[in-house]
Amino acid sequence: MGRLTTHVLDAAHGCPGSNIKIELYRVQGDSLALVASQHTNADGRCDAPLLEGGDYRSGVYQLQFSAGDYYRARGVQLAEPAFLDVVVLRFGISAEQDHYHVPLLISPYSYSTYRGS
């Protein structure tokens, strides 16, 4: 069965992004349906896949990373409003592929992602 995983790296501090809230939504037309909510562990990863088993199906999904809360908790002074508060990644999954890994590299003023393995 397929699965969706992620991890977060903090480029500003050169370490994993730990204790970052991540929410996964299934996009259904103009609405979002919450599928999973987790926090990253000390290695910047979730302890379990965000999507797997019978829930793993083709469609459009949205990951939301609470980057602003993470940096505030680290004592970083962010402008109000923060340039990046919640990082939103919208992407498609083809259930014919067995694994999607969507990592996030963040700093208070930039981010990048890609489809990993």
N, C-alpha and C positions, 0 to 999 in steps of 0.2 A: 504494500500500500504506500501511497505517496505521503509526503509531509512537507511542511513549511517551517523553516528555522530562520533565525536572525542572530546577529550579535552587534554590539556597539563598541566602537573604539573612540576614545577621547583624544583628538589630535592636539588640543591645546595643552594637555598635561602629559601626553605620551603614555596613556594607560587605558585599560578597559573601562568602559562606562558602566559602573556598577550602580545598582538600585535605581535604574531608569524605568519608569512606567511605560509599558508598551501595550497598545490596544490594537486589535485586529478587527476590521469590519469587512463584511461582504457588501459590496455596492449593488443595490437593487433599484435601478432607475435613478430617481432623484433622492433616494433614502439610503441610509446606512443601517446595517444590522450588526450589532456587536457579536463577534464570534469568540474572542478570547481576550483576556487581560492578564498580564504578567509583569513582573519586575525582573530586570536582569540580575544575575548573580555577580559574585566578585570577579569573575572572568569576563563580564560583559555579555554573557549568554543567558538564554532562558533555560530553566531546568528541564523543560519538556517542549516538544514541538508546539508551535502556535496552532497548527492545523494538521490533522492526520486522520486516518481511518475513514469512517463513513462521511465525515465532514469535509474531507479533501475532495473537492470537485472543481471543475472548470468554472471560471468566472472572473470578475473584476473584484479586487480586494484593495483595502487601504490600511496601511500601517501608520500609527500615530505614536511618535516618540516624544515624551515629555522632557525635552532637552533643557528648557528654561528652568524647570524645577530642579533638575540635576545640577546645573551650574550654580543656582542660588544656594543649594544645600552645600556646595563646595566652597561657598563664600565669595564667589565671583560676582563683582558688581556689574549688573546688566542695566542697560537703559530701560526706562519704562515708557512705552512698552518695549519689551525685548525684541531685538531684530529677529531672532529665532526663538520662539517659545515652544511651540509644538511643531515638530517636523512631520510633514504628511507625505507619504509615498503611496501613490496609486499605481497598481500594476495588474497584469492579467496572469492567470494560471491556466495552463492546459493540463488537465488531469492525466493526460497520456504520458506526461513527464513525471518521474517518480519523486523528484526532490527539487524544491526551490529553496535557495538560501539567499536572503536579502540582507546583507550587512549594511551598517551605517557608520560612516566616519564623520564625527562632528567636532565643531568648535563653536564658540558663541556667535560667530559671524559667517560660518559656512558649513556645508555638508556635502557629502558625495555618497553614492551607492552604486551597486552593480548587481547582476545576477551571479552569485557565487556557486560553489559546488559543495 
